[in-house]
Amino acid sequence: MRRIFKVLLAAGIACSVGVISHAATPAPASPAYDAKPCCSLCPHAADPQAYAGSKFLSDFRVLIDGRDGWLFRTGLDLTTHFDVEDDNLAQLHRLSDALRQRGTEIVMVYQPPRGLMDPDKLTPQQRRGYDLQAARGNYAQVLQHMRSEGGVIVPPLDQLVNEQKGYDYYFRRDHHWTAAGAQHTAQVVAETMSKLPGFGSIPKKQFSTHTSGVIGKPGTLQKVATQLCGGGYSLQYQPAYVTEPVGGGSLLGDASQPEVVLVGTSNSDSLGGYNFAGYLEQYMGVDVLNVAITGGSFEGSLLHYLASKEFQQHPPKFLIWETPYQDYPDSEQSAYKVYRQAVPLVTDGCRGKTALMSRTVELHQGSNELLFNGGGRILPLVGRDYQLEFQFSDPGVKDMHAEVWYFSGLKESLKMHFKQYVDNGGRFDAELRSDRPDYASATVMGVTMLMDQAPAKPLSVTAQVCARDKSTQLASQNR
């Protein structure tokens, strides 16, 4: 709710009694104001059921008032537990193994929750209910777990947890980090990468950072607070920054390609003004290709980049993957859905490979048969060894629903979706299902495409089955 201020006005009033005096009339006294905040979040915001209307609202359950105008989400910001299961990390390890085959190391920037980074903005009562030490210990533990079980490089961002750090890591009423939070994170990442094999051979240069304007942050938390309680909050203003090479020029304009690439969310996208990529350049002294996408979520920019010519023609030495902790998949199923797409894209899906089955079909409403494994010769297309690729004639297609049928009687409903701002070019890649032994050993009988409604214009799709790349097969079997 908007903070409404009580205003007490004391105005001097000049009066004349009897005759008019020619003496100088004293000037009226200046108004005096006594402004005090009168309101906090409305009672409705404390009701968990108020957030049940949508997936978006549920992520903000339950908003509370902190100190100095801060808002916190008790579910996400004040967590002391991090759901990163071994099965999820095994899938991350598969991707790490596949990328390593192409000479690329993953550097995972796993962002901490807001309460852990800015606990001094909690009220004394809220602090008593939030186990900061447990949160810090569990966060440090999950970073180590990602290193050992995920097979990736994970900078020690737990070093930044300090109540007397002297800056706000996050905005008061928004889930994004501030430029200061991005800067200090970049320092830790740069220090970690400077010690990695292969980093010393990357051409170095000098960068400088300066202000480029002002960020007026409305804040996602305050938007929800306004939706629940009415009223409104003022914007939070902070400087925006940009980093440029000293002396002008950039290796990105030369024939050479960058050896460090950044994928991630709106925290990393240059549009936000937080300048994470720029600070990485400043502290590492190397060019960084920033392909982060606002609204792309955990996997969007990664899948977009792996399918690009930039990656396929020149895999970088290091791929920095920024992800907020709450965006990382919290179940084996959701993690597998991402990695079964990402792993085949490391070797460009079915591009350049022999198609065991391939067919182009004009799509209509309902079920469309794409592929059939029969006709007198059944190919041994088992889940553990093969992958699918779908290319739509319309590059704007971002949603796909296929059904994969197996001779064993199994059937999979394969749904894939790209976020609005992720340009997938109408392309979808996925391994045949192999996360369970029965699917891994099952032979594909056919593939159909489901269309809920008739296409607005003629639409076709080319479906292919090809063998998984040998390196990804080995990575999968070794886990």
NUGU-285636 format. One line per field, with one value per residue (C-alpha): residue in one letter; residue number from 1; x, y, z. Coordinates in steps of 0.02 Angstrom, whole numbers, plus 32768, in hexadecimal, padded with zeros to 4 digits. Last residue first. Example, Ala and Ser with C-alpha at 12.3 -4.5 7.8 and 13.67 -1.06 7.14 Angstrom:
% NUGU-285636
code (S / A)
pos (2 / 1)
X (82AC / 8267)
Y (7FCB / 7F1F)
Z (8165 / 8186)
***
This chain:
% NUGU-285636
code (R / N / Q / S / A / L / Q / T / S / K / D / R / A / C / V / Q / A / T / V / S / L / P / K / A / P / A / Q / D / M / L / M / T / V / G / M / V / T / A / S / A / Y / D / P / R / D / S / R / L / E / A / D / F / R / G / G / N / D / V / Y / Q / K / F / H / M / K / L / S / E / K / L / G / S / F / Y / W / V / E / A / H / M / D / K / V / G / P / D / S / F / Q / F / E / L / Q / Y / D / R / G / V / L / P / L / I / R / G / G / G / N / F / L / L / E / N / S / G / Q / H / L / E / V / T / R / S / M / L / A / T / K / G / R / C / G / D / T / V / L / P / V / A / Q / R / Y / V / K / Y / A / S / Q / E / S / D / P / Y / D / Q / Y / P / T / E / W / I / L / F / K / P / P / H / Q / Q / F / E / K / S / A / L / Y / H / L / L / S / G / E / F / S / G / G / T / I / A / V / N / L / V / D / V / G / M / Y / Q / E / L / Y / G / A / F / N / Y / G / G / L / S / D / S / N / S / T / G / V / L / V / V / E / P / Q / S / A / D / G / L / L / S / G / G / G / V / P / E / T / V / Y / A / P / Q / Y / Q / L / S / Y / G / G / G / C / L / Q / T / A / V / K / Q / L / T / G / P / K / G / I / V / G / S / T / H / T / S / F / Q / K / K / P / I / S / G / F / G / P / L / K / S / M / T / E / A / V / V / Q / A / T / H / Q / A / G / A / A / T / W / H / H / D / R / R / F / Y / Y / D / Y / G / K / Q / E / N / V / L / Q / D / L / P / P / V / I / V / G / G / E / S / R / M / H / Q / L / V / Q / A / Y / N / G / R / A / A / Q / L / D / Y / G / R / R / Q / Q / P / T / L / K / D / P / D / M / L / G / R / P / P / Q / Y / V / M / V / I / E / T / G / R / Q / R / L / A / D / S / L / R / H / L / Q / A / L / N / D / D / E / V / D / F / H / T / T / L / D / L / G / T / R / F / L / W / G / D / R / G / D / I / L / V / R / F / D / S / L / F / K / S / G / A / Y / A / Q / P / D / A / A / H / P / C / L / S / C / C / P / K / A / D / Y / A / P / S / A / P / A / P / T / A / A / H / S / I / V / G / V / S / C / A / I / G / A / A / L / L / V / K / F / I / R / R / M)
pos (479 / 478 / 477 / 476 / 475 / 474 / 473 / 472 / 471 / 470 / 469 / 468 / 467 / 466 / 465 / 464 / 463 / 462 / 461 / 460 / 459 / 458 / 457 / 456 / 455 / 454 / 453 / 452 / 451 / 450 / 449 / 448 / 447 / 446 / 445 / 444 / 443 / 442 / 441 / 440 / 439 / 438 / 437 / 436 / 435 / 434 / 433 / 432 / 431 / 430 / 429 / 428 / 427 / 426 / 425 / 424 / 423 / 422 / 421 / 420 / 419 / 418 / 417 / 416 / 415 / 414 / 413 / 412 / 411 / 410 / 409 / 408 / 407 / 406 / 405 / 404 / 403 / 402 / 401 / 400 / 399 / 398 / 397 / 396 / 395 / 394 / 393 / 392 / 391 / 390 / 389 / 388 / 387 / 386 / 385 / 384 / 383 / 382 / 381 / 380 / 379 / 378 / 377 / 376 / 375 / 374 / 373 / 372 / 371 / 370 / 369 / 368 / 367 / 366 / 365 / 364 / 363 / 362 / 361 / 360 / 359 / 358 / 357 / 356 / 355 / 354 / 353 / 352 / 351 / 350 / 349 / 348 / 347 / 346 / 345 / 344 / 343 / 342 / 341 / 340 / 339 / 338 / 337 / 336 / 335 / 334 / 333 / 332 / 331 / 330 / 329 / 328 / 327 / 326 / 325 / 324 / 323 / 322 / 321 / 320 / 319 / 318 / 317 / 316 / 315 / 314 / 313 / 312 / 311 / 310 / 309 / 308 / 307 / 306 / 305 / 304 / 303 / 302 / 301 / 300 / 299 / 298 / 297 / 296 / 295 / 294 / 293 / 292 / 291 / 290 / 289 / 288 / 287 / 286 / 285 / 284 / 283 / 282 / 281 / 280 / 279 / 278 / 277 / 276 / 275 / 274 / 273 / 272 / 271 / 270 / 269 / 268 / 267 / 266 / 265 / 264 / 263 / 262 / 261 / 260 / 259 / 258 / 257 / 256 / 255 / 254 / 253 / 252 / 251 / 250 / 249 / 248 / 247 / 246 / 245 / 244 / 243 / 242 / 241 / 240 / 239 / 238 / 237 / 236 / 235 / 234 / 233 / 232 / 231 / 230 / 229 / 228 / 227 / 226 / 225 / 224 / 223 / 222 / 221 / 220 / 219 / 218 / 217 / 216 / 215 / 214 / 213 / 212 / 211 / 210 / 209 / 208 / 207 / 206 / 205 / 204 / 203 / 202 / 201 / 200 / 199 / 198 / 197 / 196 / 195 / 194 / 193 / 192 / 191 / 190 / 189 / 188 / 187 / 186 / 185 / 184 / 183 / 182 / 181 / 180 / 179 / 178 / 177 / 176 / 175 / 174 / 173 / 172 / 171 / 170 / 169 / 168 / 167 / 166 / 165 / 164 / 163 / 162 / 161 / 160 / 159 / 158 / 157 / 156 / 155 / 154 / 153 / 152 / 151 / 150 / 149 / 148 / 147 / 146 / 145 / 144 / 143 / 142 / 141 / 140 / 139 / 138 / 137 / 136 / 135 / 134 / 133 / 132 / 131 / 130 / 129 / 128 / 127 / 126 / 125 / 124 / 123 / 122 / 121 / 120 / 119 / 118 / 117 / 116 / 115 / 114 / 113 / 112 / 111 / 110 / 109 / 108 / 107 / 106 / 105 / 104 / 103 / 102 / 101 / 100 / 99 / 98 / 97 / 96 / 95 / 94 / 93 / 92 / 91 / 90 / 89 / 88 / 87 / 86 / 85 / 84 / 83 / 82 / 81 / 80 / 79 / 78 / 77 / 76 / 75 / 74 / 73 / 72 / 71 / 70 / 69 / 68 / 67 / 66 / 65 / 64 / 63 / 62 / 61 / 60 / 59 / 58 / 57 / 56 / 55 / 54 / 53 / 52 / 51 / 50 / 49 / 48 / 47 / 46 / 45 / 44 / 43 / 42 / 41 / 40 / 39 / 38 / 37 / 36 / 35 / 34 / 33 / 32 / 31 / 30 / 29 / 28 / 27 / 26 / 25 / 24 / 23 / 22 / 21 / 20 / 19 / 18 / 17 / 16 / 15 / 14 / 13 / 12 / 11 / 10 / 9 / 8 / 7 / 6 / 5 / 4 / 3 / 2 / 1)
X (8543 / 85B7 / 852B / 84F1 / 859D / 85C7 / 852A / 8550 / 85FC / 85B8 / 853A / 848A / 844B / 83C8 / 830B / 82C0 / 8221 / 8203 / 816E / 80EF / 807D / 8002 / 7FB4 / 7F4B / 7F76 / 7EDD / 7EC7 / 7F09 / 7F8F / 7FDE / 8076 / 808E / 812A / 8139 / 816F / 8207 / 8263 / 826A / 8311 / 8323 / 8267 / 8260 / 8304 / 82C5 / 831B / 832D / 82AA / 82DA / 8351 / 8305 / 8314 / 8294 / 82A8 / 822C / 82B8 / 82D9 / 82D7 / 82BE / 8259 / 81B0 / 81F0 / 820B / 819D / 81AF / 812E / 8153 / 80C2 / 8115 / 80C9 / 80F8 / 80A8 / 814C / 814A / 8160 / 80FC / 813F / 80BA / 80E1 / 80AE / 8110 / 810F / 8181 / 8153 / 8198 / 820D / 8175 / 81A7 / 81BC / 825A / 824A / 82E2 / 82E2 / 836B / 83B2 / 841C / 83CC / 831A / 8325 / 8316 / 8338 / 82EE / 8257 / 8252 / 81B4 / 8161 / 8187 / 81CA / 8149 / 816C / 8102 / 804D / 7FE5 / 7F64 / 7EE6 / 7EE1 / 7F4A / 8004 / 8059 / 80DB / 8194 / 81E3 / 8286 / 82BC / 836D / 83AC / 8468 / 84B9 / 84EC / 8461 / 840A / 842A / 84B5 / 853B / 851A / 8463 / 8453 / 847D / 840D / 8366 / 8376 / 83BF / 8325 / 82A3 / 8319 / 831D / 825F / 824E / 82D6 / 8284 / 82B3 / 82F2 / 8360 / 82F7 / 82F0 / 83AE / 83BA / 841C / 84B9 / 8512 / 85C4 / 85FE / 86BA / 8733 / 86BA / 8671 / 8695 / 8631 / 85A4 / 85A3 / 8599 / 852D / 84A5 / 8450 / 84B6 / 848E / 83D0 / 83D0 / 843A / 83D5 / 8333 / 836D / 8351 / 82D3 / 82D4 / 8274 / 8309 / 8388 / 8442 / 84AF / 8542 / 85E6 / 866D / 8712 / 87A0 / 87EC / 879D / 876A / 8730 / 86E5 / 8682 / 864A / 8608 / 85AB / 8557 / 852A / 848D / 8444 / 83B4 / 83C6 / 8473 / 8422 / 847B / 83F7 / 8374 / 83A5 / 843F / 84C3 / 8570 / 85F8 / 86B4 / 872C / 86F1 / 870B / 87A1 / 8786 / 877C / 86E1 / 86C9 / 877E / 8743 / 8772 / 8783 / 881C / 87E2 / 875D / 86AE / 8643 / 8596 / 853D / 848D / 847D / 83F2 / 833F / 82B9 / 820D / 8185 / 8107 / 8050 / 7F9D / 7F3F / 7F5B / 7F6E / 7F9D / 8004 / 8065 / 807D / 80C7 / 812F / 817E / 81A3 / 81FB / 81DB / 8296 / 82CB / 837B / 83E0 / 845C / 8500 / 8573 / 8626 / 868A / 8739 / 8784 / 8836 / 8868 / 8898 / 88A2 / 886C / 8903 / 88F9 / 8849 / 8880 / 888E / 8824 / 886F / 8830 / 8784 / 876B / 87A4 / 8736 / 869D / 86BB / 86D0 / 8638 / 85CE / 8609 / 85DA / 8531 / 84FF / 853B / 84D7 / 8441 / 8401 / 8357 / 82C6 / 827B / 823C / 82D8 / 834F / 83CE / 8484 / 846F / 8515 / 8583 / 85B6 / 8588 / 850A / 8585 / 855F / 85D5 / 8645 / 85AE / 85CB / 8652 / 8661 / 861B / 867A / 8614 / 8614 / 8564 / 858A / 8629 / 8616 / 855A / 856B / 85E9 / 856F / 84E5 / 854E / 8573 / 84B8 / 8492 / 850F / 84D0 / 841A / 843F / 849E / 8412 / 838B / 82F7 / 8271 / 82D9 / 8308 / 8252 / 8236 / 82CF / 8290 / 82E5 / 834F / 83EF / 83D3 / 8406 / 8463 / 8410 / 8364 / 8375 / 839C / 8446 / 8474 / 84C1 / 8545 / 8577 / 861A / 8609 / 86A7 / 86B0 / 872C / 86AF / 86B7 / 86AA / 8600 / 85C1 / 8608 / 85BB / 8513 / 8517 / 8551 / 84B8 / 844C / 84A7 / 848A / 83CF / 83DA / 8442 / 83BC / 83CB / 833F / 838E / 8357 / 8363 / 82DD / 82BA / 82B2 / 824E / 81BD / 81C0 / 81C1 / 8212 / 81E9 / 8260 / 8229 / 82B3 / 8293 / 822F / 8178 / 8137 / 80FD / 80C7 / 80C6 / 811A / 8137 / 807F / 8051 / 80A6 / 805F / 7FB1 / 7F1C / 7F5F / 7FBA / 7F2B / 7F1C / 7FBD / 7F68 / 7FE8 / 7FCE / 7F14 / 7F42 / 7F80 / 803A / 806F / 801C / 8034 / 80DF / 80FF / 8103 / 8100 / 80F0 / 8105 / 80BE / 8127 / 80EF / 8095 / 8101 / 80F7 / 8090 / 80F8 / 80A3 / 801E / 7F99 / 7EE9 / 7E6A / 7E04 / 7E42 / 7EAD / 7ED6 / 7F6C / 7F5C / 7FF4 / 7FE4 / 8000 / 7FE8 / 7FF2 / 800D / 7FF5 / 8054 / 8010 / 8085 / 803D / 8000)
Y (7813 / 77B7 / 7783 / 7835 / 787C / 77EC / 780B / 78C5 / 78A5 / 782D / 78AB / 786C / 7811 / 7862 / 786C / 78F7 / 795D / 79E7 / 7A55 / 7AAD / 7B42 / 7B94 / 7C2B / 7C42 / 7B8F / 7B25 / 7B0E / 7A9F / 7A58 / 79B2 / 796D / 78B1 / 7846 / 778B / 76DE / 770D / 767C / 7674 / 765B / 770B / 7718 / 767F / 76AE / 775C / 7801 / 77C9 / 782C / 7850 / 78E3 / 798A / 7A12 / 7A97 / 7B1A / 7BA3 / 7C23 / 7C0E / 7CCA / 7CDC / 7D78 / 7D22 / 7C8C / 7BE6 / 7B4F / 7A94 / 7A0C / 7953 / 78E3 / 783A / 7791 / 76E3 / 764C / 75EE / 761C / 76D2 / 776F / 7821 / 78A9 / 795B / 7A03 / 7A9C / 7B51 / 7BDE / 7BEB / 7C8F / 7C3D / 7C05 / 7B70 / 7B0A / 7AA5 / 7A0F / 79AC / 7907 / 78A3 / 77F4 / 777B / 776A / 776D / 76DB / 76EA / 7637 / 7651 / 75EA / 75B4 / 7579 / 7623 / 764F / 76DC / 7762 / 781E / 78BA / 7887 / 7923 / 7922 / 79B1 / 7A50 / 7A4A / 7A44 / 7A2F / 79A6 / 7996 / 78EC / 78A4 / 77FD / 77BF / 786F / 7871 / 78FF / 79AD / 7A00 / 797E / 79DE / 7A5D / 7A02 / 7A63 / 7A67 / 79AF / 79D7 / 7A70 / 7A20 / 7986 / 7A00 / 7A6C / 79E2 / 7980 / 7A11 / 7A1C / 7961 / 7956 / 79E0 / 7A8C / 7AD2 / 7B6E / 7C0B / 7C24 / 7C2A / 7CB8 / 7C80 / 7CC1 / 7C46 / 7C7A / 7C13 / 7C07 / 7BD1 / 7C07 / 7B95 / 7BE3 / 7BA7 / 7B57 / 7BDD / 7C75 / 7C17 / 7C0C / 7B70 / 7B76 / 7C2F / 7C20 / 7B8A / 7BEA / 7C8A / 7C32 / 7BB9 / 7C0E / 7C92 / 7CE4 / 7D7E / 7DEE / 7D91 / 7D77 / 7D70 / 7DD6 / 7DB5 / 7DE1 / 7E32 / 7E19 / 7E7A / 7E0A / 7E96 / 7F13 / 7E93 / 7E41 / 7EEF / 7F0D / 7E67 / 7E8F / 7F40 / 7F57 / 7FC4 / 7F4E / 7F51 / 7F01 / 7E5A / 7E0E / 7E20 / 7E0B / 7D54 / 7CF1 / 7CCA / 7D1C / 7CEA / 7CEA / 7CBB / 7D47 / 7D31 / 7D6B / 7DC4 / 7E6B / 7ECB / 7E61 / 7E86 / 7F34 / 7FE5 / 807C / 80B7 / 8064 / 7FE5 / 8015 / 7FEC / 8036 / 8066 / 8097 / 8102 / 80D9 / 8112 / 80B6 / 80E0 / 811A / 80A0 / 8087 / 807F / 7FDC / 7F4D / 7EAE / 7EF8 / 7F80 / 7EFE / 7E99 / 7F30 / 7F54 / 7EA9 / 7EBA / 7F61 / 800B / 8024 / 80CB / 80AA / 8148 / 8175 / 8139 / 8135 / 80FF / 805E / 8046 / 7FB5 / 7F7A / 7EEE / 7E37 / 7DB1 / 7D07 / 7C98 / 7CB4 / 7C6D / 7BC3 / 7B71 / 7BCE / 7C45 / 7CE6 / 7C96 / 7C98 / 7D4C / 7D81 / 7D2B / 7D7C / 7E28 / 7E0F / 7DED / 7E8F / 7EF0 / 7E9D / 7EC2 / 7F75 / 7F85 / 7F4D / 7E9A / 7E73 / 7E32 / 7EDF / 7F3F / 7F80 / 7F57 / 7ECD / 7EC8 / 7F68 / 7FB3 / 7FC6 / 7F11 / 7F15 / 7E86 / 7E1A / 7D8C / 7DB2 / 7D1C / 7CAC / 7CDB / 7C57 / 7C48 / 7BA4 / 7B46 / 7AB4 / 79F7 / 79F6 / 797C / 79C7 / 7A7D / 7A82 / 7A35 / 7ABA / 7B43 / 7AE4 / 7AE0 / 7B9A / 7BBB / 7B41 / 7B97 / 7C46 / 7C16 / 7BBC / 7C54 / 7CC9 / 7C68 / 7CDB / 7CE9 / 7D55 / 7DC1 / 7DE1 / 7E22 / 7E93 / 7ED8 / 7E9A / 7F13 / 7EDB / 7E30 / 7E71 / 7DE2 / 7D50 / 7D9E / 7DC0 / 7D0D / 7CD9 / 7CD9 / 7C3D / 7C7B / 7BD8 / 7BDA / 7B57 / 7B20 / 7B17 / 7AB2 / 7A56 / 79B5 / 7A26 / 7A5C / 79A8 / 7985 / 7A24 / 79F9 / 794B / 7996 / 7A07 / 796B / 7918 / 79B8 / 79A3 / 78EE / 7922 / 799D / 7A59 / 7A96 / 7B1E / 7B36 / 7BD1 / 7C32 / 7CE6 / 7D30 / 7CA5 / 7C79 / 7D10 / 7D89 / 7E2A / 7EE3 / 7F70 / 8020 / 8042 / 7FA4 / 7F0D / 7F02 / 7E54 / 7E01 / 7D49 / 7CF6 / 7D53 / 7CBC / 7C91 / 7D34 / 7D02 / 7C52 / 7C9D / 7CBF / 7C6A / 7D02 / 7D44 / 7C96 / 7CB3 / 7D41 / 7DC1 / 7E31 / 7E3F / 7E8E / 7F29 / 7F4C / 7FDE / 8084 / 8127 / 8164 / 820A / 82BA / 834F / 83EA / 84A0 / 852B / 85C9 / 8653 / 86E3 / 877D / 8803 / 889D / 893A / 89C7 / 8A2D / 89E7 / 89D3 / 8A01 / 8986 / 88D1 / 8889 / 87CE / 8773 / 86B5 / 8646 / 8599 / 84F9 / 8464 / 83B2 / 8331 / 8279 / 821A / 818C / 80FE / 80AF / 8000)
Z (7D15 / 7C9D / 7C29 / 7C0A / 7BEC / 7B77 / 7B12 / 7B13 / 7AC9 / 7A46 / 7A06 / 7A14 / 797B / 790E / 7907 / 789E / 7894 / 7815 / 7840 / 77D3 / 77EB / 7774 / 77CB / 7869 / 7899 / 78C8 / 7981 / 7A0B / 7998 / 79CD / 7973 / 7962 / 7974 / 7952 / 798A / 79F1 / 7A42 / 7B01 / 7B5C / 7BA4 / 7BC1 / 7C32 / 7C86 / 7CB8 / 7C8F / 7BDA / 7B79 / 7AC7 / 7ACA / 7AA0 / 7A1D / 79EE / 7964 / 7935 / 792F / 79EA / 7A0B / 7AC7 / 7AF2 / 7B06 / 7B67 / 7B0C / 7B29 / 7B13 / 7B31 / 7B13 / 7B46 / 7B54 / 7B2C / 7B67 / 7B15 / 7AFC / 7A44 / 7A75 / 7A4C / 7A58 / 7A64 / 7A30 / 7A77 / 7A3E / 7A75 / 7A38 / 797F / 793C / 78BF / 7859 / 77EC / 788C / 78AE / 7922 / 795C / 79B8 / 7A0F / 7A12 / 7A78 / 7B24 / 7AE3 / 7A6C / 79AF / 7978 / 78C9 / 7899 / 77E4 / 778C / 7785 / 7838 / 78A4 / 787F / 7886 / 787B / 7896 / 78B9 / 7946 / 7951 / 78EA / 784E / 782B / 7783 / 779F / 777A / 779E / 77DE / 7828 / 7844 / 7820 / 7806 / 7866 / 782B / 788E / 78FB / 799B / 798C / 79F0 / 7A91 / 7A5B / 7A89 / 7B40 / 7B51 / 7B26 / 7B96 / 7C15 / 7C27 / 7C37 / 7CA8 / 7D23 / 7D29 / 7D47 / 7DCA / 7E2F / 7E6F / 7DCA / 7DE7 / 7DDE / 7E9C / 7EA8 / 7E2B / 7D91 / 7D3E / 7CCA / 7C9D / 7C08 / 7C00 / 7B76 / 7AF0 / 7A69 / 79BF / 7929 / 798B / 7A10 / 799E / 7921 / 79A5 / 79EB / 7A8D / 7AA0 / 7A98 / 7B0D / 7B8C / 7B78 / 7BA5 / 7C2D / 7CD6 / 7CA2 / 7BF7 / 7C30 / 7C15 / 7BAB / 7BCD / 7B30 / 7B73 / 7B18 / 7B96 / 7B65 / 7BE0 / 7C71 / 7CF4 / 7D6A / 7CE7 / 7C70 / 7CFD / 7D33 / 7C84 / 7C7E / 7D25 / 7CEE / 7D5A / 7CCF / 7CAD / 7BEF / 7BFA / 7C26 / 7CBC / 7D45 / 7CBC / 7CB3 / 7C81 / 7C01 / 7C04 / 7B89 / 7BA4 / 7B17 / 7AA7 / 79EB / 7987 / 78E1 / 7939 / 796E / 7A09 / 7A38 / 7A5D / 7A30 / 7AA0 / 7B01 / 7BA2 / 7B79 / 7BB3 / 7C4A / 7C65 / 7D04 / 7D3C / 7DD8 / 7E55 / 7E67 / 7EC8 / 7E85 / 7EFB / 7F3F / 7F16 / 7F52 / 7F49 / 7FC3 / 7F5D / 7EB5 / 7F08 / 7F6C / 7ECD / 7E76 / 7F11 / 7F06 / 7E4D / 7E65 / 7E16 / 7DF8 / 7DAF / 7D72 / 7D4F / 7CC9 / 7C7F / 7D15 / 7CF6 / 7CE9 / 7CA3 / 7C43 / 7C23 / 7BAE / 7BB8 / 7B31 / 7B78 / 7B9D / 7C5A / 7C60 / 7C21 / 7CCA / 7D4B / 7DCC / 7D7C / 7D74 / 7E30 / 7E45 / 7DB4 / 7DFF / 7EA9 / 7E5A / 7DEB / 7E85 / 7ED3 / 7E37 / 7E1E / 7ED1 / 7EBE / 7E1B / 7E7F / 7E7C / 7E37 / 7EA3 / 7EC0 / 7F57 / 7FAC / 7F1C / 7F3C / 7F76 / 7FDB / 800D / 80A7 / 80C1 / 8179 / 8173 / 8114 / 809A / 800A / 802D / 800B / 7F54 / 7F4C / 7E8D / 7E48 / 7DC1 / 7D7F / 7D94 / 7DDC / 7E69 / 7EB5 / 7E80 / 7E94 / 7F41 / 7F72 / 7F43 / 7F9E / 803D / 8039 / 802B / 80B8 / 812B / 8101 / 8118 / 81BC / 81FB / 81C9 / 8224 / 8204 / 828B / 82FF / 826A / 8243 / 82F4 / 82E9 / 8242 / 81A4 / 813E / 8195 / 8146 / 8099 / 8045 / 809E / 8096 / 7FDD / 7FAC / 7F66 / 7EAC / 7E5F / 7DE5 / 7D8E / 7D2C / 7CA3 / 7C48 / 7B8A / 7B22 / 7AB5 / 7B1B / 7BB3 / 7B74 / 7B76 / 7C22 / 7C6A / 7C1D / 7C6A / 7D0F / 7D10 / 7CFC / 7D8E / 7DEF / 7DDE / 7E17 / 7EAD / 7EE5 / 7EED / 7F5F / 7FC8 / 807D / 80ED / 8091 / 80BE / 800F / 7FBC / 802F / 80A2 / 8010 / 804C / 803D / 806D / 8097 / 8115 / 817B / 8141 / 8115 / 80EB / 804A / 8052 / 7FD1 / 7F43 / 7ED0 / 7EE2 / 7E8C / 7DEA / 7DED / 7DF7 / 7E69 / 7F05 / 7F48 / 7FB3 / 7FFE / 805F / 80C0 / 80FE / 8065 / 8091 / 8138 / 80D9 / 80CB / 8137 / 815D / 81B6 / 8181 / 81D7 / 8191 / 8209 / 819E / 81D3 / 8167 / 8162 / 81DA / 8189 / 816D / 81F4 / 81C3 / 81BF / 8221 / 81C7 / 8238 / 81FA / 827D / 82E4 / 82E0 / 8255 / 8245 / 81F8 / 81F6 / 8217 / 81CD / 822E / 81BC / 81FE / 8176 / 8191 / 8109 / 80A2 / 8078 / 7FDE / 8000)
***
